[in-house]
Amino acid sequence: MKPPFLASLLMLRLPFYYGWVVLACVCLAGFARQGPAVAVLSVFVTPMTQDFGWSRTAISGAVSLGGVLAAVISPVIGPVLDRQGARLVLCLAVLGVGLATMALSLVQSLAAFYLLFCFARMVWAGPYDLGLYGALNAWFVARRQTAVSIATLAQMSGLVALPIVAQLAMRDGGWRNGWVAVGACVLLVGFLPAWLLLVRRPEDVGLAADRVAGAAAAPEPRFSRAAAMRTPAFWLLSLYTVLVFPVQAGVSLHQAPHLIERGLAPITAASAVAVFSAMSAVASFGVGFLPRRWPVRHGLLLAAVLLAIGSFALIGVGAAHDAMIAGGLFGLGIGSLMTLLPVAWADYFGRESYGAIRGVALSLQVLAQAAGPVLSGVLRDSTGTYTLSLLVFGALASLAALVALAARQPPAIAAR
């Protein structure tokens, strides 16, 4: 496939592997991805529900419905990614997220909110995820974990920055200004680099995926989607996904409202969200430099344990430092999860059909993410607090830790 014109010019002049340019584009797109993230929506929950009288369950339902829609389209987008590459998928994703989040500033009804946020969330959960990790896994093998960790760090930095950007804009002009600021950041940061510089895969331009110099390369897995789905590893990773992602989405969306209900000021709650995101960034970057010989399932085990501890710790928050500690522990688990799970899918099943395989798994992931916010909202509305939902999420994460131990890598064969 013919690369973009600017990319062709740069390849002839760069003294280093072009995959690092691809990584830079993915980092910028990943930062911009976070417009409809649950951590960003979290700071809008209280002012929007106060203005419109919506319940927490109603606003949480938009996150869940967007996830359901992503589950429907992800298996279709995956094969397109394998054929066309990440450039088209990511550029359309950035445009969709940016325009939809800006348009949220104009909503006057719950139906309009659902229409726009569900679309943005669908793109966030499906095409965006496939495009980001599809681009990285196509260009990196030996340094895949490091590349994914850097890209995840960029995404976490978006989670740190965008809630604060929204909160500052809301101080001057209410929540409508907050959505305009978020959407503008998405468009300004994410679109042009991906459009001008992304290339589908190194083989398209006569290059090879990176290898460690002087090291004997292990055979790369080449599983088709059908072959991958016949392995225990596929279903164990899927079960792990189904257990941890309700925790990730449910706690992330409701952490700010929970902290406010525990008596903390809104700016303190927003700061705790920022600490959660910052620690996510620390973990996502740090785990990328773990030795590649260490089984990735051990990292997934640690991530689940941290999610469990963080969920339980949030229950008794009574002061700012309690919120920072609990949010920080939870963030460490999220950061580890976000880096290591995409690496596990690529390491276990290879680059060739990554989009098709990951598209099926992503459907399960986004359905699990969709369940978390609704479960948390329903339990809060029925009990008056978030205590029961946090207990449930802690238990789910604990079960995921046990599943991670069993998720061993299948034999690296050319399974078709």
C-alpha positions as CSV (number, residue, x, y, z in Angstrom):
1,M,0.0,0.0,0.0
2,K,1.4,3.4,-1.0
3,P,2.4,5.5,2.0
4,P,1.5,9.2,2.4
5,F,3.8,11.6,0.5
6,L,5.4,13.3,3.5
7,A,6.1,9.9,5.0
8,S,7.8,8.8,1.9
9,L,10.1,11.8,2.0
10,L,11.0,11.4,5.6
11,M,11.9,7.7,5.3
12,L,14.7,8.6,2.8
13,R,16.2,11.0,5.3
14,L,15.7,9.7,8.8
15,P,18.7,8.1,10.5
16,F,16.5,5.9,12.7
17,Y,13.7,3.4,12.3
18,Y,10.5,4.9,11.0
19,G,8.5,3.0,13.6
20,W,9.4,5.7,16.1
21,V,7.6,8.2,13.9
22,V,4.6,5.9,13.8
23,L,4.8,5.8,17.6
24,A,4.9,9.6,17.9
25,C,1.7,9.8,15.7
26,V,0.0,7.1,17.9
27,C,1.0,9.0,21.0
28,L,-0.7,12.2,19.8
29,A,-3.8,10.4,18.7
30,G,-3.9,8.5,22.0
31,F,-3.8,11.8,23.9
32,A,-6.6,13.1,21.8
33,R,-8.6,9.9,22.3
34,Q,-9.6,10.7,25.8
35,G,-12.4,13.2,25.0
36,P,-15.2,10.8,25.8
37,A,-13.2,8.8,28.4
38,V,-15.1,8.0,31.6
39,A,-12.6,10.0,33.7
40,V,-13.4,13.1,31.6
41,L,-17.2,12.5,31.7
42,S,-16.8,12.1,35.5
43,V,-16.3,15.8,36.0
44,F,-19.4,16.6,34.0
45,V,-21.7,14.2,35.9
46,T,-22.6,16.5,38.8
47,P,-23.2,19.8,36.9
48,M,-25.1,18.1,34.1
49,T,-27.3,16.1,36.4
50,Q,-28.0,19.2,38.5
51,D,-29.0,21.2,35.4
52,F,-31.2,18.6,33.8
53,G,-32.3,16.5,36.8
54,W,-31.0,13.3,35.2
55,S,-30.3,10.3,37.4
56,R,-26.8,8.8,37.7
57,T,-28.1,5.7,36.1
58,A,-29.4,7.7,33.1
59,I,-26.1,9.4,32.4
60,S,-24.1,6.2,33.0
61,G,-26.3,4.5,30.4
62,A,-24.8,6.6,27.6
63,V,-21.4,5.1,28.4
64,S,-22.8,1.6,28.3
65,L,-24.8,2.0,25.1
66,G,-21.8,3.4,23.4
67,G,-19.9,0.3,24.5
68,V,-22.6,-1.9,23.1
69,L,-22.4,-0.2,19.7
70,A,-18.6,-0.6,19.7
71,A,-19.1,-4.3,20.4
72,V,-21.2,-4.5,17.3
73,I,-18.8,-2.7,14.9
74,S,-15.4,-3.9,16.3
75,P,-15.4,-7.3,14.6
76,V,-16.2,-5.5,11.3
77,I,-13.5,-2.8,11.8
78,G,-10.8,-5.4,12.7
79,P,-10.4,-7.0,9.2
80,V,-10.5,-3.5,7.6
81,L,-7.6,-2.5,9.9
82,D,-5.6,-5.5,8.7
83,R,-6.2,-4.6,5.0
84,Q,-6.1,-0.8,5.1
85,G,-3.9,0.0,8.1
86,A,-4.4,2.3,11.0
87,R,-4.2,5.7,9.1
88,L,-7.7,5.7,7.8
89,V,-9.2,4.2,11.0
90,L,-7.4,6.7,13.3
91,C,-8.1,9.8,11.2
92,L,-11.8,9.1,11.1
93,A,-11.8,8.3,14.8
94,V,-10.2,11.6,15.7
95,L,-12.6,13.6,13.6
96,G,-15.6,11.7,15.0
97,V,-14.6,12.1,18.7
98,G,-13.6,15.8,18.3
99,L,-16.7,16.9,16.5
100,A,-19.1,14.9,18.7
101,T,-17.6,16.2,22.0
102,M,-17.7,19.8,20.9
103,A,-21.3,19.3,19.9
104,L,-22.1,18.1,23.4
105,S,-21.9,21.7,24.4
106,L,-25.2,22.3,22.6
107,V,-27.4,19.5,24.1
108,Q,-30.7,20.4,25.6
109,S,-32.1,17.0,26.2
110,L,-31.1,13.5,27.4
111,A,-31.8,12.1,23.9
112,A,-29.4,14.6,22.3
113,F,-26.8,13.7,24.9
114,Y,-27.2,10.0,24.2
115,L,-26.9,10.5,20.4
116,L,-23.6,12.4,20.6
117,F,-22.0,10.8,23.6
118,C,-22.9,7.3,22.4
119,F,-21.3,7.9,19.0
120,A,-18.1,9.4,20.6
121,R,-17.9,6.5,23.1
122,M,-18.5,3.9,20.3
123,V,-15.6,5.4,18.4
124,W,-13.4,5.6,21.5
125,A,-14.0,2.0,22.5
126,G,-13.9,0.4,19.0
127,P,-12.1,2.0,16.0
128,Y,-9.8,4.1,18.2
129,D,-8.5,1.2,20.2
130,L,-8.0,-1.0,17.2
131,G,-6.2,1.8,15.3
132,L,-3.8,2.7,18.0
133,Y,-2.6,-0.8,18.9
134,G,-2.9,-2.1,15.4
135,A,-0.4,0.6,14.2
136,L,2.0,-0.2,17.0
137,N,1.8,-4.0,16.8
138,A,2.4,-3.8,13.0
139,W,5.7,-1.9,13.5
140,F,7.1,-3.4,16.7
141,V,7.9,-6.9,17.8
142,A,11.1,-6.9,20.0
143,R,10.3,-3.5,21.5
144,R,6.5,-3.9,21.4
145,Q,6.1,-3.7,25.2
146,T,8.2,-0.5,25.3
147,A,6.3,1.1,22.4
148,V,2.9,0.2,23.8
149,S,4.0,1.6,27.2
150,I,5.0,4.9,25.7
151,A,1.7,5.1,23.8
152,T,-0.3,4.2,26.8
153,L,1.6,6.9,28.8
154,A,0.4,9.4,26.2
155,Q,-3.1,8.2,26.6
156,M,-2.9,8.5,30.4
157,S,-1.5,12.0,30.0
158,G,-4.7,12.8,28.1
159,L,-6.6,11.5,31.1
160,V,-4.6,13.7,33.4
161,A,-4.9,16.8,31.2
162,L,-8.4,16.7,29.8
163,P,-10.4,16.6,33.1
164,I,-8.4,19.6,34.3
165,V,-8.9,21.4,31.0
166,A,-12.6,20.7,31.3
167,Q,-12.8,21.8,34.9
168,L,-10.9,25.0,34.2
169,A,-13.2,25.8,31.2
170,M,-16.2,25.1,33.3
171,R,-15.1,27.6,36.0
172,D,-15.4,30.4,33.4
173,G,-18.5,29.3,31.4
174,G,-20.1,26.2,32.9
175,W,-20.1,22.7,31.6
176,R,-20.9,23.7,28.0
177,N,-17.6,25.5,27.8
178,G,-16.0,22.4,29.2
179,W,-17.1,20.2,26.3
180,V,-16.0,22.8,23.7
181,A,-12.5,22.9,25.3
182,V,-12.3,19.0,25.3
183,G,-13.4,18.7,21.6
184,A,-11.0,21.4,20.5
185,C,-8.1,19.7,22.2
186,V,-9.0,16.4,20.5
187,L,-9.0,17.9,17.0
188,L,-5.9,20.1,17.4
189,V,-3.7,17.3,18.8
190,G,-4.8,14.2,17.0
191,F,-5.6,14.6,13.4
192,L,-2.8,16.0,11.2
193,P,0.1,13.8,12.4
194,A,-1.9,10.6,11.7
195,W,-3.1,11.8,8.3
196,L,0.4,12.9,7.1
197,L,2.7,10.3,8.6
198,L,1.1,7.0,9.4
199,V,2.1,4.0,7.2
200,R,0.3,0.7,7.4
201,R,3.2,-1.7,8.1
202,P,7.0,-1.8,7.5
203,E,6.7,-4.4,4.8
204,D,4.8,-1.9,2.6
205,V,7.9,0.3,2.4
206,G,10.6,-2.4,2.2
207,L,11.3,-2.4,6.0
208,A,11.0,-5.1,8.6
209,A,9.5,-5.0,12.1
210,D,12.1,-4.2,14.7
211,R,14.3,-7.0,16.1
212,V,17.0,-7.0,18.8
213,A,20.4,-6.7,17.1
214,G,22.3,-9.9,17.2
215,A,19.6,-11.9,18.9
216,A,18.0,-15.0,17.4
217,A,14.5,-14.1,16.5
218,A,11.9,-16.5,17.9
219,P,9.2,-17.5,15.4
220,E,6.4,-15.0,15.3
221,P,2.9,-16.4,15.9
222,R,0.7,-16.3,12.9
223,F,-2.8,-17.3,14.1
224,S,-5.9,-16.6,12.0
225,R,-9.0,-15.5,13.9
226,A,-10.5,-19.0,13.7
227,A,-7.3,-20.7,15.0
228,A,-6.9,-18.2,17.8
229,M,-10.5,-18.9,19.0
230,R,-9.7,-22.6,19.3
231,T,-7.0,-22.0,21.9
232,P,-7.6,-21.8,25.7
233,A,-5.5,-18.7,25.8
234,F,-8.0,-16.7,23.7
235,W,-10.9,-17.5,26.1
236,L,-8.8,-17.0,29.3
237,L,-7.7,-13.6,28.1
238,S,-11.3,-12.9,27.2
239,L,-12.5,-14.0,30.6
240,Y,-9.9,-11.8,32.3
241,T,-11.1,-8.9,30.1
242,V,-14.7,-9.5,31.1
243,L,-13.8,-9.4,34.8
244,V,-11.6,-6.3,34.9
245,F,-13.2,-3.9,32.5
246,P,-16.4,-3.4,34.5
247,V,-14.1,-2.4,37.3
248,Q,-12.1,0.0,35.2
249,A,-15.1,1.8,33.7
250,G,-17.4,1.7,36.7
251,V,-15.0,3.1,39.2
252,S,-13.5,5.6,36.8
253,L,-16.8,7.2,35.9
254,H,-18.2,7.4,39.4
255,Q,-15.1,8.2,41.4
256,A,-15.6,12.0,41.4
257,P,-19.3,11.8,42.4
258,H,-18.4,9.3,45.1
259,L,-15.7,11.5,46.5
260,I,-18.0,14.5,46.5
261,E,-20.7,12.5,48.3
262,R,-18.0,11.6,50.9
263,G,-17.7,15.3,51.7
264,L,-14.7,16.3,49.5
265,A,-14.8,19.6,47.5
266,P,-15.3,19.3,43.7
267,I,-11.8,20.6,42.9
268,T,-10.4,18.0,45.4
269,A,-12.3,15.3,43.7
270,A,-11.0,16.5,40.3
271,S,-7.5,16.5,41.7
272,A,-8.0,12.9,42.9
273,V,-9.0,12.0,39.4
274,A,-5.8,13.6,38.2
275,V,-3.7,11.6,40.7
276,F,-5.5,8.4,39.5
277,S,-4.6,9.3,35.9
278,A,-1.0,10.3,36.8
279,M,-0.4,7.0,38.5
280,S,-1.9,5.2,35.6
281,A,0.7,7.0,33.4
282,V,3.5,6.0,35.8
283,A,2.5,2.3,35.7
284,S,1.8,2.2,32.0
285,F,5.3,3.6,31.3
286,G,7.1,1.5,33.9
287,V,5.8,-1.9,32.9
288,G,6.9,-1.3,29.4
289,F,10.5,-1.8,30.5
290,L,10.0,-5.1,32.2
291,P,12.2,-7.8,30.7
292,R,10.4,-9.4,27.8
293,R,11.3,-12.9,29.1
294,W,8.9,-12.4,32.0
295,P,5.5,-13.9,31.3
296,V,3.0,-11.1,30.5
297,R,0.4,-13.0,32.6
298,H,2.3,-12.1,35.7
299,G,1.9,-8.4,35.0
300,L,-1.8,-8.9,34.3
301,L,-2.1,-10.6,37.7
302,L,-0.5,-7.6,39.4
303,A,-2.8,-5.2,37.6
304,A,-5.9,-7.1,38.8
305,V,-4.6,-7.1,42.4
306,L,-4.1,-3.4,42.4
307,L,-7.5,-2.8,41.0
308,A,-9.0,-4.8,43.8
309,I,-7.1,-3.0,46.5
310,G,-7.9,0.4,45.0
311,S,-11.6,-0.4,44.8
312,F,-11.8,-1.6,48.4
313,A,-9.8,1.4,49.6
314,L,-12.2,3.9,48.0
315,I,-15.0,2.8,50.2
316,G,-13.7,4.4,53.4
317,V,-12.4,7.6,51.9
318,G,-12.9,10.5,54.4
319,A,-10.1,13.0,53.6
320,A,-8.1,14.3,50.6
321,H,-5.1,12.1,51.3
322,D,-7.3,9.0,51.5
323,A,-8.7,9.8,48.1
324,M,-5.2,10.3,46.6
325,I,-3.9,7.0,48.0
326,A,-6.9,5.0,46.8
327,G,-7.0,6.7,43.4
328,G,-3.3,6.2,43.0
329,L,-3.5,2.5,43.7
330,F,-6.4,2.1,41.4
331,G,-4.5,4.1,38.7
332,L,-1.4,1.9,39.0
333,G,-3.6,-1.1,38.2
334,I,-5.3,0.7,35.2
335,G,-1.9,1.7,33.8
336,S,-0.5,-1.8,34.0
337,L,-3.7,-3.2,32.5
338,M,-3.8,-0.8,29.5
339,T,-0.2,-1.5,28.5
340,L,0.0,-5.3,29.1
341,L,-3.3,-6.5,27.7
342,P,-2.7,-5.3,24.1
343,V,0.8,-6.7,24.3
344,A,-0.6,-10.0,25.4
345,W,-3.0,-10.3,22.4
346,A,-0.2,-9.4,20.0
347,D,2.4,-11.7,21.6
348,Y,0.1,-14.6,21.8
349,F,-1.4,-14.5,18.3
350,G,0.9,-12.3,16.1
351,R,0.6,-9.3,13.8
352,E,-0.9,-10.8,10.7
353,S,-4.5,-11.1,11.8
354,Y,-4.3,-8.8,14.9
355,G,-7.2,-6.6,13.9
356,A,-9.6,-9.5,13.2
357,I,-8.6,-11.3,16.5
358,R,-8.6,-8.2,18.6
359,G,-11.9,-7.0,17.0
360,V,-13.7,-10.1,18.5
361,A,-12.0,-9.7,21.9
362,L,-12.7,-6.0,21.9
363,S,-16.4,-6.7,21.6
364,L,-16.2,-8.5,24.9
365,Q,-14.1,-5.7,26.4
366,V,-16.5,-2.9,25.5
367,L,-19.5,-4.9,26.6
368,A,-17.8,-5.4,30.0
369,Q,-17.0,-1.7,30.1
370,A,-20.6,-1.0,29.3
371,A,-21.8,-3.1,32.2
372,G,-19.6,-1.4,34.8
373,P,-21.0,2.2,34.8
374,V,-24.7,1.0,34.7
375,L,-24.1,-1.5,37.5
376,S,-22.5,1.2,39.6
377,G,-25.2,3.7,38.9
378,V,-28.0,1.3,39.6
379,L,-26.5,0.2,42.9
380,R,-25.9,3.8,43.9
381,D,-29.4,4.9,43.1
382,S,-30.9,1.9,44.9
383,T,-28.7,2.2,48.1
384,G,-27.8,5.9,48.2
385,T,-24.1,5.2,48.2
386,Y,-21.4,3.7,46.1
387,T,-20.3,1.2,48.8
388,L,-21.9,-1.9,47.4
389,S,-20.7,-1.2,43.9
390,L,-17.1,-0.8,45.1
391,L,-17.4,-4.1,47.0
392,V,-18.6,-5.9,43.8
393,F,-15.8,-4.3,41.7
394,G,-13.2,-5.4,44.2
395,A,-14.4,-9.0,44.1
396,L,-14.4,-9.0,40.3
397,A,-10.8,-7.8,40.2
398,S,-9.8,-10.5,42.7
399,L,-11.3,-13.2,40.5
400,A,-9.4,-11.7,37.5
401,A,-6.1,-12.2,39.3
402,L,-6.8,-15.9,39.5
403,V,-7.7,-16.1,35.8
404,A,-4.4,-14.3,34.8
405,L,-2.3,-17.1,36.3
406,A,-3.9,-19.6,34.0
407,A,-3.7,-17.6,30.8
408,R,-0.5,-19.1,29.3
409,Q,0.8,-18.3,25.8
410,P,-0.1,-20.8,23.2
411,P,2.6,-22.5,21.1
412,A,4.0,-20.1,18.5
413,I,3.0,-22.0,15.4
414,A,1.8,-20.8,12.0
415,A,-1.8,-21.8,12.8
416,R,-4.3,-20.9,10.0
